Amino acid sequence: MSIVIRNGRVIDPASNTDRIADVLIVDGRIAGVAPNLSAPGAEAFDAAGMIVAPGFIDMHVHLREPGFEHAETIESGSRAAAAGGFTSICAMPNTKPVNDSATVTGYIVERARSSAAVNVFPIGAITKGSAGEELSAMGAMKAAGAVALSDDGQPVANSRVMRRAMEFARSYDLPIIDHCEDPGLSAGGDMHEGAQSVRWGLRGIPSASEDVMVARDLLLAQMTGARCHIAHISTANSVAMVDYARRRGLSVTCEATPHHFTLSDRDMAAYDSNYKMKPPLRSPGDRAAVIEGLANGAIDAIATDHAPHPGSEKMQEFERCPFGIIGLETALALALDELVLPGKITVNRMVELFTTGPERVMRLGRGTLAPGAPGDVTIFSLDLAWTYDVNQSCSRSRNSPFHGRTFRGGPVATVVDGEFASTRAL
Amino acid sequence: MPAGLLGIEELDRAQIEALLARAKDFQPIQSQNVKKLDTLRGKMIVNLFYEASTRTRTSFEIAAKRLGGDAVSITASGSSVSKGESLVDTLNTLAAMRPDAIVMRHSASGAPHFLARHLPTPIINAGDGTHEHPTQALLDARTILDRRGSLEGLRVAIIGDIAHSRVARSNVHLLAKFGVDIVLCGPASLLPPELAELAPGVRLTTDIRDAIRGADVIMMLRVQLERQHEASFPASEYFRFYGLRLEHMDLAKPDAIVMHPGPINRGRELASEVADFQRSVILNQVENGIAVRMAVLEKVIG
C-alpha cells in the first residue's frame, strides 16, 4: 500500500525543505521526498499548485467521549479534524469520568483505535476528577498512552498543588498544560472585561485573571524545572511574560487559538453564545499581541480548543450558555486568511505553528516528512474559495462563529499513517 | 427580526423625539374622566416578567388598557419556568398563542435580544439584567422635557450603582444623542472606567459634590443589592458618601430637579426630605411612565 503525492510545494520545516517535489509514502511511513519519484503501483495524488506539509497537530481539543457523546465522539471529532487538515489531535481530559486514571486513558486509546479517523493522543488530568486537590496517577496514565497533563477548564487554583504537580510531571517527563485563570478574578464573568462588557451589561473576565496565573506558573516552572505549556494564551501581558521566561532559559511554551488571532471583543455579535469562550475574545490590542507572538516566535503553536456543545445548551440566555466553540474545520483556513494571505506570517511559519511547534511541546514523534516518519501529510491550497457551512460539519455540534464565512484557502486532503483520511471534492 | 423595542442605543434622535412627542399627546388622557382609547382594540399584549416588578408591570398593563388593548401578565414564579422549560421554549409557546407583542423583563442581560432573533412576535424590553431599560429612559426624558423644554445643553448627574444599572445605561444613550453633559458618579468599584466610552459627553467622578455642582437634573439610582455578586463597597458608609441630602441641592442649579426610577430606599441613596422635596419629580416620572408606554405600544403594534 503506497501513495505518491505529485508536484506539490513541499514545506517541511523540520528538515528545512521548501521545494516542488513528490512525497512517497509506503506502508504507512514516509519513504522519500524528491522530484520525479518513481512509484510503480502507488496511488497518485496530483498536488500541483498546492502545498504539501507534514500532518498538522492540534494539541488542544475536546472530544467529549466518554460521557458527553451527544456533543461529540472520538469518531465525529476526529473526522472533523481530518476534514480540517489535522492528522493528530490531543484530547483534553474533561470527560465523564474525567481522564484521571490509566483505565480511562486506556479506554480512550482503545476507542480511538477502533473509531478515529486521525491519531488521537489522550491528555491526563493533573488532579483526581480535576478537582484541584489530589494528584492523579500520572505515571500509570503515561504508561497507558497519556502525552501530557492538564486540568483544562477546571484549572488548579491552589499553587501548592500546582507546584507538586509540576515536580511529579517533571519526573515523568510530561508537560503540564495550564488553562490560566484565577477563579476569584474571573468568577461569574461571561466575556472579556472592557468597554464592550460594560456596554452590554455583561460581567467581565479581566485580562488579569489570566496574567496572574501565567505569572504563577512561570515562577513555579522556574522553581521545579517542569515543562510548562500555557494553553490558549490571549493577553498581551501573558505573551510578554512567556517570552521573557523563555529568554531566561525556562522550559515554557504556549499556544494560541484561531479565534483569538481572528476576533476581538469588538467583533462579537451581541449576546450570541457562539462568541462565548474561555479565555474570552480579548481587546483588539491583545489580539494584535497574539498575532505578533505567532509571527516572532513568542507563541509556539496554533491549537483550536475545539469545544463542542449541543445547540440546546448554546440556545439560552448568554449568561447561562457554556463556554467554548468548535474549531477543527476552520483553523487552517483562518490561519491562511488572517495570517498568511495578509502577509503577517509566511506560509512556512504557519506550517511550523501546526507541526514542529506542537511537536516540540508534545513529543509525539510526528510533525515531519523525514524518511521513516509516520505517513501523516496535510495538503492545502492558498487559492481555494469556499464557504463554511456549520450544518455540514463532521462535528456533532454546531457552535461556531464562523458559519457562513467565505475563505480564500483551506485543506484539500489529509493522509494519516499512509491512508487518505479526508479529501475535498474540487 | 420583528420591530419591537429592545434598547435606546439603536434608536436615532428622530425616533426618540417622535416617541416623546406622542407621549406628550397621551399626557392629558391620564387625568381625563374617561381614560380609554380604542387604538389597540383587539390587540393582545403579554407582559412576561422574570423579575419582580410592581411599577413597570402595572404601568405597561395600564398603558395597554388605556389604548383599548388586552393585557395578560405572567410572572416567572408559578409559570413553566419553575418546571425547567428553557426560555426559548417558553417564548415559543407564548408566541404560538399569537399575541401582538411581548413585554419582557429578565434578569439576564440580552435575554430579549437573544429571543428577538428567534421569535416572530415583537418584543418590548422592560429591563434586561444590567443592560437597558428603554421605557425608563424615555419617561425620564419626558419628565425632564416637561420642565425644561429642551434637553440640549443640560447637565445631568446620575448617581449610585452605575455598574449594575440598566436605567443608567439607557439614560446615557438617550441623553447623549441630545448633547447632554452627563456626569456618572458612584463608588469606584461600581463605576468601571469604560463607562466613559458608552457615549460622547460622559464624565465619571467618585465625588458626589463634584457630580452635583451645576447640575440641572440629579438622577439617583437604587443600590441594587440583588445584583451585587460580592461586596463591592462598604454598605455601612454608602449613605454618608453617596446619599443625596438637602444640603447638596445648594451645589446644583437653583431650579434643579431630583429624579429616581424607584423603588426608593429612604435613608440609603437619598434622605427622606429629598424624596419629598418640592423639586423632586419622582411621582411625575411614574405618571409619565404610562403616557410613554402608550406611545411605545402604539408605535410597535398600532
Interface residues (C-beta under 8 A of the other chain):
Chain A: A187 G188 E193 G194 A195 S197 V198 R199 W200 G201 L202 R203 A270 Y271 D272 S312 M315 Q316 E317 F318 E319 R320
Chain B: E9 S86 L87 V88 H106 A108 S109 G110 A111 H113 F114 H118 D128 G129 T130 H131 E132 A163 R166 R169 P192 E194 L195 E197 L198 H229
